[in-house]
């Protein structure tokens, strides 16, 4: 039986596997954090949970999440409605800290779980690729460039139904200050696109 046969049942079974995952137990403290329902219309692929999200178990439950919701023009009720938004980080668990901040998300999550999850999400209309790690995993290799170029040329990825975004971390305030076109031009279009999807399914 595949997710195309009984998507909700197959997804529930898959999530049990994910939440019990111990693949990285030797390197970190496993606590997978994601939000998925087979009915989801918009997919958010980010980096990996930070320390606060690791503690709460709630995706994007931090300052970065607050800014992301502002960028998207949605409230918490909408954002945490799994039938609207699926939230699948590049890696599901907090990877720990290095000398220059949080460590990169290990690829074992992507390699082990992502394609199986996506097979259960047949109703996704738009995928938001938040940050360089998500873009490296999901943008076509022949179009993948720097994060700034990806974000600036978001229209090129319309056929893939994906939308590259910078990471909303407060550490990126200098990037936002240097690229005012993102707030002035990109965000209004993104918000209009998301609003249209949400309206169709409300």
Buried (B, 14 or more C-beta within 10 A) or exposed (E): EEBEEBBEEBBBEBBEEBEEBEBBEEEBEBBBBBBBBBBBBBBBBBBBBBEBBBEEEBBBBBEBBEBBBEBBBBEEEBBBBBEBBBBBBBBBBBBBEEEEEBBBBBBBBBEBBBEBBBBBBEBBBBBBBBBBBBBBBBBEEEEBBEBBEBBBEBEBBEEEEBBBBBBBBEEBEEBBEEBEEBEEEBBEEBBEBBEEBBEEBE
